[in-house]
Amino acid sequence: MHTFLLAPTGFGVGLTSTSLGLVRALSRTGLKVGFCKPVAQHHRSDAGPERSTGLIERTHGIRAPQPLSLAHVEQLLGDDQMDDLLEEIITLHQQAAEGNDVVIIEGMVPTRQASYAAQVNVELARSLNADAILVTAPDNETPEALADRIELHLQQFGGPRQAHIVGAVVNKVSDDDYASALRATPLFRDERFRLIGHIPWHSDLNAARTRDIADLLGATVLNAGDYEQRRVQRVILCARAVPNTVQLLKPGVLVVVPGDRDEIILAACLAAMNGVPLAGLLLCSDFQPDPRILELCRNALQGGLPVLTIATGSHSTIGNLDRINNEIPLDDRERAEKVTDFVASHLDHDWLTAQCGAPHETRLTPAAFRYQLVKQAQAARKRIVLPEGSEPRTVQAAAIAQSKGIARCVLLARPEAVHEVARAQGITLPPDLEILDPELIRERYVAPMVELRKGKGLNAPMAAAQLEDTVVLGTMMLALDEVDGLVSGAVHTTANTIRPALQLIKTAPGYKLVSSVFFMLLPDQVVVYGDCAVNPDPNAEELAEIALQSAASAEAFGIPPRVAMLSYSTGDSGSGEEVEKVRTATRLAQSAQPQMAIDGPLQYDAASVAEVGRQKAPNSPVAGRATVFVFPDLNTGNTTYKAVQRSSGCLSVGPMLQGLRKPVNDLSRGALVDDIVFTIALTAIQAMQER
């Protein structure tokens, strides 16, 4: 078992962000990671649990031991009881290490009130036999000056050649030239002390929600709007006339203005009604806006524009905004995930893997699954068509997937509509993102579609009418091998997505039906749920086919298939038509794939919980360790996947359709941007596997 201690060189260096990223980077290698923040250091604005421990649990699903209170630690240190303190911390470390391959210890942050923090961190590194990693950030200094400052901190640990000091992570780096100059300093040329990661400064990752700003300032909310979702990218103080203010009204801008500046309020509301997602209006100087003005702005307010008011004057408000705590709130999972992935992507994975060795038990963690999805999709370089080409989430997802090399995306929409959405949403469209106007290409698919459907009596006028639907148009592009896959469903129903595929693509050889799976990213592992989206009430033969399709999908994405055929009873304990259907389906699936671990009927707890599985089905090769869960009908499957997703807070990727000759995937109409990006990646990988 390996231990890393993250020791910050000061306040505000990005310690918690580094912890989040390091846990993710290690999890991607298949290692099981524990976490411990031994000493709680609450910010004065914190009202809940210790922030790092809470964020690690909510982002990674890791239950860390509760930290010691700062008052208790200071009492022990004041009584010269460092040994007693270390014994308590070692106990916490042992709790965090149980069942894990590696543990991350987040050290104390040196502040004016905690000048002893560096001494505690040194003692932690020695007592826990931990590899210490310094976490720092430039303070408007040259790379040479930063290296000198790091070296001063190293002296507290005995110098850079001490075995328990292994390297540094440098956050908030301005550019690659700075990082290159830092690597060239004598400190980092010594192979015994590494630059484990240099994390670029990215302002978007520091963007607080408008709601967070309201809470931290104690502002009164006149109109909440979308203040839970909108983020403050930039703050402007409006002292100018309207014509000189208009160009400043951009997506993510928080407009600070006295409450009696009616013309600025009206201008901001007009921008909002024109599709510009401002972060909000912050009305200061204790002036309440004129109710008649607010009535004129009703459409902007109903469209989601947050409006806050505060008693302080303009300049005091701006000063307070500069001083607020910008750490990630515990409930801001979206920001925590983005910071986690960003930091993880800039750490030295090869060095971390070599330092920690192989995991005790190979398994596919959620972090490893997402990482492999992106990497495999990048390697596949497939062309994926998105028929809902001007839908805002789809546009943003396509921009992300294209810029990251996940797929070559094709948006079916009028180019001017896509560019208008991008301008309104603040989305930067990659120059190589392909946008095809359906009006200009539709005609050339009429004859091929008539040929494909000639057995059904389709003629040219009928084909032209059906091709008005961009999903049908995109499906024809797929049928003719002009694209490698299709993703739809952000605004279309599942039936709208699947029907053209069944008519034009057909099922794959050996399959009679189309089904679906969700990849459920549970805290410790990724499992597969099928079918939760397509077949309402499959018979035994269809259920067996769903099981085999789901097992094949699991195996294709690195999940060893152990298939549980679910029911309301386990083994021979129950009877009835529904249980018999599952028994028959199990026999059919076992007969078709005798070498595969398939068992049923099993209750959900017997399939998923080791103790229950041993008790209810002691001889089962699946009970207690299932990775593929096959539900008896759509009602059960869809309800269960949503209940697990919402109650546990886990992410789900899908639905991914299976059984088609070429990959077509359906989105939930409530899909988030990240959901669409991962579905694009899934589709690209399916296309690669089909080839």
Phi, psi and omega per residue, in radians:
M1 nan 2.307 -3.042
H2 -1.899 2.572 3.127
T3 -2.246 2.293 2.994
F4 -1.965 2.365 3.012
L5 -1.903 2.137 3.047
L6 -1.623 1.982 -3.070
A7 -1.971 1.922 -3.117
P8 -1.325 2.593 3.094
T9 -1.525 -0.135 -3.141
G10 3.122 -3.008 -3.126
F11 -1.470 2.497 3.052
G12 1.348 0.414 -3.122
V13 -1.628 0.000 3.138
G14 1.546 0.655 -3.083
L15 -1.130 -0.878 -3.097
T16 -1.119 -0.693 3.095
S17 -1.056 -0.689 3.122
T18 -1.154 -0.701 3.089
S19 -1.048 -0.826 3.141
L20 -1.035 -0.786 -3.111
G21 -1.208 -0.666 -3.130
L22 -1.172 -0.697 3.084
V23 -1.050 -0.769 -3.136
R24 -1.143 -0.761 -3.112
A25 -1.061 -0.723 3.141
L26 -1.247 -0.669 3.130
S27 -1.095 -0.564 -3.128
R28 -1.134 -0.383 3.116
T29 -1.462 -0.036 -3.107
G30 1.641 -0.019 3.118
L31 -1.264 2.546 3.034
K32 -1.624 2.118 -2.926
V33 -1.961 2.340 2.997
G34 -1.874 2.847 -3.109
F35 -2.457 2.558 3.087
C36 -2.620 2.198 2.966
K37 -1.891 1.712 -2.963
P38 -1.134 -0.611 -3.028
V39 -2.159 2.142 3.127
A40 -1.327 2.267 3.057
Q41 -2.229 1.547 -3.076
H42 -1.328 2.439 2.935
H43 -1.286 2.638 -3.084
R44 -1.053 -0.380 3.128
S45 -1.564 -0.082 -3.119
D46 -1.301 2.343 3.105
A47 -2.078 -0.227 -3.068
G48 -1.878 -2.664 -3.140
P49 -1.221 2.977 3.140
E50 -0.996 2.318 -2.900
R51 -1.159 -0.867 -3.076
S52 -1.078 -0.790 -3.141
T53 -1.068 -0.747 3.139
G54 -1.155 -0.740 -3.134
L55 -1.174 -0.687 3.103
I56 -1.065 -0.725 -3.134
E57 -1.178 -0.761 -3.058
R58 -1.313 -0.506 -3.111
T59 -1.557 -0.670 -3.042
H60 -1.977 -0.135 -3.103
G61 1.254 0.373 -3.117
I62 -1.656 2.106 3.078
R63 -1.475 1.788 -3.124
A64 -1.601 2.645 3.061
P65 -1.110 2.619 -3.130
Q66 -1.222 2.322 -3.102
P67 -1.197 2.792 3.004
L68 -1.284 2.561 3.119
S69 -1.264 2.603 3.141
L70 -1.090 -0.654 3.133
A71 -1.086 -0.721 3.138
H72 -1.143 -0.748 3.132
V73 -1.094 -0.774 -3.126
E74 -1.160 -0.572 3.077
Q75 -1.145 -0.766 3.120
L76 -1.115 -0.764 -3.137
L77 -1.155 -0.682 3.112
G78 -1.123 -0.506 3.109
D79 -1.611 0.208 3.127
D80 1.025 0.773 -3.111
Q81 -2.027 0.863 3.122
M82 -1.025 -0.696 -3.133
D83 -1.086 -0.700 3.109
D84 -1.136 -0.703 3.103
L85 -1.071 -0.782 -3.124
L86 -1.124 -0.624 3.097
E87 -1.089 -0.734 3.127
E88 -1.137 -0.702 -3.133
I89 -1.209 -0.643 3.086
I90 -1.082 -0.650 3.079
T91 -1.073 -0.753 3.095
L92 -1.102 -0.710 3.126
H93 -1.068 -0.732 3.133
Q94 -1.121 -0.661 3.081
Q95 -1.106 -0.737 -3.140
A96 -1.202 -0.516 -3.054
A97 -1.420 -0.323 -3.022
E98 -1.014 2.068 3.108
G99 1.354 0.110 -3.074
N100 -1.935 2.810 3.100
D101 -1.589 -0.500 -3.064
V102 -2.632 2.582 3.129
V103 -2.196 2.357 3.030
I104 -1.756 2.148 3.056
I105 -1.838 2.133 3.094
E106 -1.636 2.010 -3.066
G107 -1.271 3.134 3.133
M108 -1.387 2.598 3.120
V109 -1.649 2.133 3.083
P110 -1.185 2.206 3.050
T111 -2.378 3.074 3.099
R112 -1.107 -0.522 3.127
Q113 -1.495 -0.306 -3.100
A114 -2.226 1.058 -3.123
S115 -1.195 -0.262 -3.131
Y116 -1.475 -0.027 -3.014
A117 -1.036 -0.734 -3.107
A118 -1.069 -0.708 3.124
Q119 -1.094 -0.739 3.122
V120 -1.081 -0.738 -3.132
N121 -1.094 -0.693 3.108
V122 -1.084 -0.785 -3.138
E123 -1.149 -0.616 3.103
L124 -1.111 -0.777 -3.128
A125 -1.036 -0.732 -3.135
R126 -1.229 -0.830 -3.028
S127 -1.189 -0.592 -3.088
L128 -1.672 0.042 -3.088
N129 0.891 0.820 -3.024
A130 -1.707 2.601 2.916
D131 -1.364 2.031 -3.109
A132 -1.557 2.324 3.087
I133 -2.110 2.103 3.076
L134 -1.331 2.424 3.079
V135 -2.033 2.157 -3.052
T136 -2.550 3.093 3.096
A137 -2.673 2.550 3.109
P138 -1.088 2.519 3.093
D139 -2.068 1.148 -3.082
N140 0.929 0.733 -3.094
E141 -2.185 2.790 3.119
T142 -1.232 2.818 3.079
P143 -0.995 -0.665 -3.137
E144 -1.141 -0.717 3.132
A145 -1.174 -0.674 3.101
L146 -1.118 -0.743 3.115
A147 -1.059 -0.690 3.109
D148 -1.117 -0.708 -3.133
R149 -1.175 -0.691 3.076
I150 -1.053 -0.739 -3.116
E151 -1.092 -0.619 3.080
L152 -1.082 -0.735 3.114
H153 -1.161 -0.593 3.137
L154 -1.096 -0.539 -3.116
Q155 -1.051 -0.521 3.111
Q156 -1.129 -0.487 3.115
F157 -1.619 0.037 -3.134
G158 1.774 0.117 3.093
G159 1.787 2.878 -3.043
P160 -1.209 -0.229 -3.101
R161 -1.662 0.042 3.071
Q162 -1.244 2.471 -3.011
A163 -1.077 -0.523 -3.041
H164 -1.577 0.108 3.010
I165 -1.928 2.043 -2.994
V166 -1.961 -0.388 -3.120
G167 2.938 -2.898 -3.083
A168 -2.447 2.631 2.932
V169 -1.981 2.182 -3.115
V170 -1.914 2.032 -3.141
N171 -1.636 2.882 3.012
K172 1.026 0.711 3.128
V173 -1.376 2.357 -3.021
S174 -1.211 -0.760 -3.115
D175 -2.825 3.077 -3.105
D176 -1.159 -0.534 3.131
D177 -1.103 -0.686 3.113
Y178 -1.105 -0.785 -3.134
A179 -1.104 -0.705 3.132
S180 -1.110 -0.732 3.124
A181 -1.145 -0.614 3.118
L182 -1.169 -0.731 3.113
R183 -1.106 -0.485 -3.089
A184 -1.414 -0.130 3.133
T185 -1.240 2.689 -3.129
P186 -0.967 -0.581 -3.114
L187 -1.021 -0.800 -3.054
F188 -1.606 -0.107 3.032
R189 -1.344 -0.334 3.070
D190 -1.319 2.053 -3.039
E191 -1.112 -0.279 -3.132
R192 -1.402 -0.136 3.096
F193 -2.348 1.985 -2.953
R194 -1.858 2.671 2.881
L195 -1.533 1.674 -3.008
I196 -1.280 -0.423 3.099
G197 -2.965 2.470 2.954
H198 -2.155 2.060 -2.980
I199 -1.781 2.022 -3.122
P200 -1.098 2.632 3.026
W201 -1.259 2.263 -3.113
H202 -2.406 1.835 -3.008
S203 -1.071 -0.562 -3.114
D204 -1.058 -0.530 -3.116
L205 -1.275 -0.263 3.115
N206 -1.733 0.101 -3.045
A207 -1.339 1.947 3.097
A208 -1.345 2.701 3.003
R209 -1.227 2.675 3.091
T210 -1.041 -0.608 3.104
R211 -1.080 -0.686 3.122
D212 -1.087 -0.710 3.117
I213 -1.078 -0.772 3.126
A214 -1.043 -0.777 -3.122
D215 -1.138 -0.779 -3.060
L216 -1.235 -0.548 3.116
L217 -1.517 -0.245 -3.039
G218 1.229 0.578 -3.105
A219 -1.339 2.676 3.036
T220 -1.524 2.349 -3.104
V221 -1.642 1.934 3.067
L222 -1.440 -0.641 3.089
N223 -2.558 1.957 -3.085
A224 -1.192 -0.757 -3.122
G225 0.920 -2.303 -3.140
D226 -1.699 0.606 -3.009
Y227 -1.212 -0.219 3.031
E228 -1.328 -0.447 -3.061
Q229 -1.851 -0.589 -3.048
R230 -1.285 2.536 -3.064
R231 -2.111 2.550 -3.092
V232 -1.580 1.770 3.101
Q233 -1.470 -0.528 -3.070
R234 -2.715 2.570 3.099
V235 -1.991 2.294 3.050
I236 -2.162 2.430 3.032
L237 -1.732 2.011 -3.040
C238 -1.548 1.810 3.026
A239 -2.027 -0.038 -3.072
R240 -1.561 2.948 2.984
A241 -1.265 2.840 -3.049
V242 -0.979 -0.830 -3.100
P243 -1.020 -0.510 3.136
N244 -1.554 -0.046 -3.131
T245 -1.755 -0.483 -2.995
V246 -0.943 -0.747 -3.073
Q247 -1.202 -0.207 3.129
L248 -1.563 -0.210 -3.065
L249 -1.443 1.500 -3.071
K250 -2.044 2.871 3.067
P251 -0.970 2.391 3.083
G252 1.434 0.110 -3.131
V253 -1.552 2.295 2.988
L254 -1.692 2.034 -3.085
V255 -1.589 2.002 3.083
V256 -1.731 2.131 -3.036
V257 -2.713 2.506 3.042
P258 -1.007 2.538 -3.048
G259 -1.152 -0.194 3.135
D260 -1.735 0.114 3.100
R261 -1.527 1.325 -3.024
D262 -1.018 -0.645 -3.053
E263 -1.187 -0.605 3.100
I264 -1.242 -0.700 3.108
I265 -1.051 -0.771 3.131
L266 -1.135 -0.708 3.139
A267 -1.105 -0.750 3.131
A268 -1.112 -0.696 3.137
C269 -1.198 -0.630 3.059
L270 -1.099 -0.731 3.090
A271 -1.059 -0.737 3.137
A272 -1.102 -0.735 3.141
M273 -1.200 -0.354 3.076
N274 -1.551 0.158 3.032
G275 1.691 0.130 3.118
V276 -1.501 1.986 -3.107
P277 -1.401 1.355 3.055
L278 -1.052 2.621 3.059
A279 -1.181 -0.514 3.097
G280 2.669 3.067 3.032
L281 -1.920 2.218 3.058
L282 -1.991 1.816 -3.066
L283 -1.585 2.091 -3.010
C284 -2.002 -3.015 3.109
S285 1.210 0.317 3.060
D286 1.050 0.447 3.038
F287 -1.702 2.154 3.069
Q288 -1.430 2.388 -3.134
P289 -1.158 2.600 3.117
D290 -1.125 2.215 -3.131
P291 -0.980 -0.541 3.129
R292 -1.173 -0.615 3.079
I293 -1.165 -0.760 3.133
L294 -1.101 -0.598 3.105
E295 -1.144 -0.692 3.068
L296 -1.105 -0.500 -3.077
C297 -1.613 0.209 -3.003
R298 -0.966 -0.756 -3.103
N299 -1.095 -0.665 3.108
A300 -1.153 -0.725 -3.141
L301 -1.161 -0.740 3.115
Q302 -1.194 -0.426 3.101
G303 -1.389 -0.004 3.011
G304 1.950 0.065 -3.114
L305 -1.223 2.047 3.085
P306 -1.288 2.431 3.071
V307 -2.267 2.145 -3.130
L308 -2.098 2.748 3.061
T309 -2.388 2.588 -3.076
I310 -2.586 2.656 -3.024
A311 -1.390 -0.462 -3.050
T312 -1.198 2.715 3.114
G313 -1.249 3.020 -3.037
S314 -1.001 -0.929 -3.037
H315 -1.237 -0.622 3.068
S316 -1.124 -0.687 3.133
T317 -1.111 -0.769 3.103
I318 -1.076 -0.729 3.100
G319 -1.081 -0.720 3.117
N320 -1.148 -0.636 3.096
L321 -1.116 -0.636 3.122
D322 -1.178 -0.443 -3.026
R323 -1.755 -0.057 -3.058
I324 -1.214 2.728 3.117
N325 -1.233 2.059 -3.067
N326 -1.770 0.321 3.084
E327 -1.214 2.787 -3.107
I328 -1.214 2.150 3.061
P329 -1.140 2.673 -3.085
L330 -1.073 -0.562 -3.064
D331 -1.650 0.106 -3.138
D332 -1.642 1.307 -3.052
R333 -1.164 -0.627 -3.129
E334 -1.037 -0.848 -3.136
R335 -1.169 -0.727 3.134
A336 -1.037 -0.731 3.132
E337 -1.127 -0.743 -3.129
K338 -1.135 -0.770 3.113
V339 -1.092 -0.756 -3.120
T340 -1.031 -0.889 -3.120
D341 -1.146 -0.678 -3.119
F342 -1.115 -0.840 3.138
V343 -1.123 -0.794 -3.114
A344 -1.017 -0.647 -3.091
S345 -1.231 -0.239 -3.113
H346 -1.926 0.239 3.064
L347 -1.728 2.754 -3.086
D348 -1.416 1.578 -3.067
H349 -1.103 -0.726 -3.104
D350 -1.080 -0.743 3.135
W351 -1.154 -0.745 3.138
L352 -1.073 -0.737 3.135
T353 -1.104 -0.776 3.134
A354 -1.134 -0.629 -3.101
Q355 -1.210 -0.623 -3.019
C356 -1.674 -0.401 -3.094
G357 1.407 -2.975 -3.064
A358 -1.407 2.636 3.071
P359 -1.164 2.690 3.112
H360 -1.140 -0.640 -3.122
E361 -2.409 2.084 -3.126
T362 -1.249 2.200 3.096
R363 -2.684 2.765 -3.118
L364 -1.642 1.847 3.103
T365 -1.435 2.836 3.073
P366 -0.975 -0.740 -3.137
A367 -1.115 -0.741 3.138
A368 -1.148 -0.654 3.131
F369 -1.092 -0.876 -3.131
R370 -1.088 -0.715 -3.126
Y371 -1.112 -0.790 3.133
Q372 -1.147 -0.647 3.095
L373 -0.969 -0.899 -3.085
V374 -1.122 -0.797 -3.092
K375 -1.123 -0.765 3.136
Q376 -1.153 -0.695 3.119
A377 -1.140 -0.705 3.104
Q378 -1.076 -0.659 3.120
A379 -1.223 -0.562 -3.086
A380 -1.255 -0.662 3.126
R381 0.919 0.858 -3.100
K382 -1.560 2.756 -3.135
R383 -1.734 2.032 -3.031
I384 -2.043 2.236 -3.131
V385 -1.654 2.418 3.136
L386 -2.095 1.723 -3.051
P387 -1.128 -0.453 3.140
E388 -1.556 1.039 -2.854
G389 -1.194 -0.355 -3.141
S390 -1.904 0.123 3.087
E391 -1.241 2.241 -2.968
P392 -0.958 -0.772 3.134
R393 -1.123 -0.670 -3.135
T394 -1.149 -0.725 3.115
V395 -1.066 -0.800 -3.125
Q396 -1.142 -0.735 3.123
A397 -1.098 -0.714 3.119
A398 -1.109 -0.704 3.116
A399 -1.094 -0.722 3.131
I400 -1.169 -0.866 -3.099
A401 -1.072 -0.693 3.129
Q402 -1.176 -0.815 -3.076
S403 -1.179 -0.525 3.125
K404 -1.540 -0.046 3.141
G405 1.300 0.351 -3.133
I406 -1.253 -0.610 3.111
A407 -2.844 2.826 2.970
R408 -1.640 1.794 -2.986
C409 -1.523 2.520 3.081
V410 -2.163 2.002 3.091
L411 -1.626 2.187 3.050
L412 -1.618 1.786 -3.122
A413 -3.061 2.870 3.029
R414 -1.168 2.252 -3.098
P415 -0.948 -0.688 -3.119
E416 -1.133 -0.565 3.105
A417 -1.189 -0.717 3.116
V418 -1.120 -0.787 -3.125
H419 -1.152 -0.578 3.092
E420 -1.164 -0.753 3.080
V421 -1.063 -0.775 -3.125
A422 -1.069 -0.752 3.126
R423 -1.110 -0.796 -3.094
A424 -1.155 -0.614 -3.071
Q425 -1.646 -0.038 -3.120
G426 1.220 0.564 -3.115
I427 -1.658 2.287 3.050
T428 -1.598 2.009 -3.121
L429 -1.461 2.189 3.071
P430 -1.036 2.499 -3.091
P431 -1.096 -0.444 -3.115
D432 -1.666 0.134 3.075
L433 -1.212 2.202 -3.036
E434 -1.561 2.234 3.101
I435 -2.164 2.092 -3.122
L436 -1.975 2.233 3.111
D437 -1.392 2.022 -3.114
P438 -0.976 -0.591 -3.110
E439 -1.095 -0.521 -3.054
L440 -1.541 -0.294 -3.049
I441 -2.033 -0.200 -2.976
R442 -1.044 -0.707 -3.000
E443 -1.057 -0.607 -3.048
R444 -1.276 -0.129 3.132
Y445 -1.741 -0.067 -3.099
V446 -1.113 -0.924 -3.093
A447 -1.098 -0.816 3.098
P448 -1.046 -0.602 -3.138
M449 -1.231 -0.681 3.069
V450 -1.055 -0.717 3.134
E451 -1.117 -0.755 -3.128
L452 -1.130 -0.586 -3.027
R453 -1.935 0.389 -3.067
K454 -1.114 -0.525 3.113
G455 -1.197 -0.267 3.138
K456 -1.799 0.128 3.067
G457 1.349 0.390 -3.137
L458 -1.327 2.292 3.067
N459 -1.936 3.086 -3.032
A460 -1.085 -0.816 3.123
P461 -1.065 -0.662 3.118
M462 -1.157 -0.736 3.122
A463 -1.101 -0.760 -3.140
A464 -1.062 -0.690 3.134
A465 -1.149 -0.748 -3.137
Q466 -1.172 -0.555 -3.131
L467 -1.291 -0.106 2.981
E468 -1.095 -0.480 3.074
D469 -1.371 2.084 -3.086
T470 -1.150 -0.406 3.068
V471 -1.164 -0.741 3.086
V472 -1.110 -0.743 3.127
L473 -1.061 -0.814 3.119
G474 -1.112 -0.636 3.124
T475 -1.155 -0.644 3.072
M476 -1.129 -0.684 3.080
M477 -1.043 -0.687 3.118
L478 -1.212 -0.733 -3.139
A479 -1.054 -0.573 -3.121
L480 -1.609 0.177 3.105
D481 1.102 0.409 3.064
E482 -1.392 -0.420 3.012
V483 -2.281 2.911 -3.065
D484 -1.763 -0.255 -3.121
G485 -2.954 2.916 -3.105
L486 -2.367 2.421 3.067
V487 -2.245 2.180 -3.130
S488 -2.572 3.024 3.041
G489 2.094 -0.084 3.116
A490 -1.105 -0.581 3.074
V491 -2.222 -0.191 3.113
H492 -1.688 2.724 3.072
T493 -1.347 2.888 3.067
T494 -1.006 -0.732 -3.134
A495 -1.078 -0.708 3.123
N496 -1.071 -0.562 -3.117
T497 -1.403 -0.724 -2.998
I498 -1.438 -0.639 -3.042
R499 -0.973 -0.874 3.111
P500 -1.073 -0.599 3.139
A501 -1.147 -0.718 3.118
L502 -1.149 -0.607 -3.119
Q503 -1.345 -0.643 -2.971
L504 -1.910 -0.488 -3.090
I505 -1.714 -0.729 -3.130
K506 1.303 2.929 3.126
T507 -1.364 2.778 3.127
A508 -1.263 2.722 3.097
P509 -0.960 2.334 3.116
G510 1.587 -0.126 -3.129
Y511 -2.041 2.553 3.128
K512 -1.918 -0.285 -3.092
L513 -2.431 2.876 3.048
V514 -1.832 2.354 3.075
S515 -2.338 -2.975 -3.089
S516 -2.522 2.785 2.999
V517 -2.368 2.651 2.895
F518 -1.923 2.402 2.955
F519 -1.593 1.977 -3.084
M520 -1.666 2.030 -3.070
L521 -1.585 1.364 3.123
L522 -1.241 2.879 -3.056
P523 -0.949 -0.690 -3.027
D524 -1.765 -0.383 -3.064
Q525 -2.801 2.978 3.082
V526 -1.840 2.259 3.080
V527 -2.174 2.924 -3.063
V528 -2.003 2.316 3.038
Y529 -1.983 2.249 3.065
G530 -2.562 2.598 -0.215
D531 -1.763 2.231 -3.046
C532 -2.017 0.196 -3.023
A533 -2.511 -0.278 -2.928
V534 -2.098 -1.042 -2.944
N535 -1.646 1.981 -3.038
P536 -1.112 -0.839 -3.061
D537 -2.548 1.319 -3.087
P538 -1.152 2.538 3.017
N539 -1.400 -3.085 -3.037
A540 -1.082 -0.758 -3.128
E541 -1.119 -0.737 3.125
E542 -1.167 -0.664 3.130
L543 -1.132 -0.669 3.079
A544 -1.108 -0.715 3.125
E545 -1.152 -0.689 3.079
I546 -1.050 -0.721 3.132
A547 -1.073 -0.784 -3.126
L548 -1.192 -0.699 3.080
Q549 -1.079 -0.773 -3.104
S550 -1.147 -0.678 3.097
A551 -1.114 -0.723 3.120
A552 -1.124 -0.690 3.117
S553 -1.133 -0.736 3.122
A554 -1.049 -0.846 -3.110
E555 -1.090 -0.660 -3.125
A556 -1.113 -0.450 -3.117
F557 -1.885 0.401 2.981
G558 1.481 0.237 3.138
I559 -1.832 2.036 3.127
P560 -1.102 2.081 -3.017
P561 -1.339 2.087 2.945
R562 -2.217 1.846 -2.849
V563 -1.682 2.139 3.059
A564 -1.831 2.099 3.059
M565 -1.554 1.881 -2.923
L566 -1.496 2.572 3.080
S567 -2.738 -3.134 3.114
Y568 -1.512 0.039 3.054
S569 -2.425 2.813 -3.123
T570 -1.977 2.336 3.075
G571 1.090 -2.253 -3.097
D572 -1.723 0.240 -3.015
S573 -1.311 -0.350 -3.082
G574 -2.231 2.912 3.115
S575 -2.458 2.978 -3.120
G576 2.237 2.848 -3.041
E577 -1.042 -0.755 -3.084
E578 -1.178 -0.685 3.116
V579 -1.180 -0.704 3.135
E580 -1.096 -0.649 3.088
K581 -1.027 -0.767 -3.131
V582 -1.180 -0.701 3.105
R583 -1.053 -0.806 -3.133
T584 -1.106 -0.761 3.127
A585 -1.071 -0.665 3.118
T586 -1.107 -0.777 3.134
R587 -1.100 -0.725 -3.138
L588 -1.128 -0.748 3.137
A589 -1.166 -0.719 3.114
Q590 -1.114 -0.647 3.135
S591 -1.188 -0.656 -3.130
A592 -1.274 -0.587 -3.111
Q593 -2.332 1.264 -3.040
P594 -1.109 -0.387 -3.106
Q595 -1.468 -0.165 -3.063
M596 -1.592 2.557 3.095
A597 -1.374 1.784 3.128
I598 -2.322 2.290 3.130
D599 -2.584 2.635 3.100
G600 3.042 2.928 -0.053
P601 -1.263 2.524 3.085
L602 -2.310 2.401 2.965
Q603 -1.264 2.771 -3.046
Y604 -1.041 -0.758 -3.110
D605 -1.191 -0.604 3.093
A606 -1.172 -0.535 3.137
A607 -1.366 -0.557 -2.937
S608 -1.888 -0.407 -3.061
V609 -1.890 2.135 -3.017
A610 -1.016 -0.802 -3.097
E611 -1.095 -0.783 3.138
V612 -1.152 -0.700 3.114
G613 -1.056 -0.756 3.125
R614 -1.119 -0.588 -3.104
Q615 -1.339 -0.791 -3.013
K616 -1.549 -0.517 -3.106
A617 -2.482 1.208 -3.001
P618 -1.096 -0.411 -3.094
N619 -1.775 0.144 -3.077
S620 -1.400 2.379 3.067
P621 -1.355 -0.069 -3.033
V622 -2.042 -0.665 -2.994
A623 -0.929 2.328 3.110
G624 1.423 -0.142 -3.091
R625 -2.516 0.464 -3.129
A626 -1.137 2.517 3.042
T627 -2.035 -0.299 3.108
V628 -2.170 2.093 -3.095
F629 -1.938 2.028 -3.109
V630 -1.847 2.058 -3.072
F631 -1.552 2.596 -3.034
P632 -1.265 -0.366 3.134
D633 -2.775 2.957 -3.066
L634 -1.186 -0.643 3.139
N635 -1.007 -0.846 -3.137
T636 -1.177 -0.799 -3.061
G637 -1.134 -0.850 -3.094
N638 -1.153 -0.714 3.118
T639 -1.107 -0.763 -3.082
T640 -1.174 -0.774 -3.097
Y641 -1.101 -0.692 3.138
K642 -1.237 -0.647 3.118
A643 -1.127 -0.779 3.125
V644 -1.134 -0.767 -3.117
Q645 -1.062 -0.837 -3.044
R646 -1.329 -0.695 -3.057
S647 -1.346 -0.548 -3.118
S648 -1.677 -0.242 -3.097
G649 1.306 0.225 -3.117
C650 -1.364 2.756 3.084
L651 -1.557 2.625 3.017
S652 -2.224 2.469 3.113
V653 -1.995 2.130 -3.119
G654 2.443 -2.941 0.095
P655 -1.295 2.484 3.023
M656 -1.792 2.144 -3.138
L657 -1.365 2.515 -3.139
Q658 -2.383 2.616 -3.127
G659 1.804 -0.133 3.097
L660 -1.519 2.739 3.134
R661 -1.210 -0.526 3.107
K662 -2.366 2.670 -2.988
P663 -1.311 2.135 2.997
V664 -2.246 2.262 -3.111
N665 -2.255 2.493 -3.051
D666 -1.802 2.437 3.089
L667 -1.790 2.681 2.902
S668 -1.257 2.489 3.137
R669 -1.191 -0.230 3.029
G670 -1.709 0.283 -3.063
A671 -1.039 2.437 3.013
L672 -1.495 2.927 -3.140
V673 -0.998 -0.797 -3.138
D674 -1.082 -0.627 3.089
D675 -1.032 -0.740 -3.122
I676 -1.183 -0.709 3.126
V677 -1.046 -0.811 -3.113
F678 -1.194 -0.575 3.087
T679 -1.192 -0.646 3.033
I680 -1.049 -0.758 3.127
A681 -1.100 -0.789 3.090
L682 -0.975 -0.787 -3.097
T683 -1.111 -0.715 3.121
A684 -1.097 -0.710 -3.139
I685 -1.197 -0.724 3.060
Q686 -0.994 -0.740 -3.134
A687 -1.096 -0.693 3.110
M688 -1.115 -0.736 -3.119
Q689 -1.208 -0.608 3.105
E690 -1.075 -0.692 -3.129
R691 -1.142 nan nan
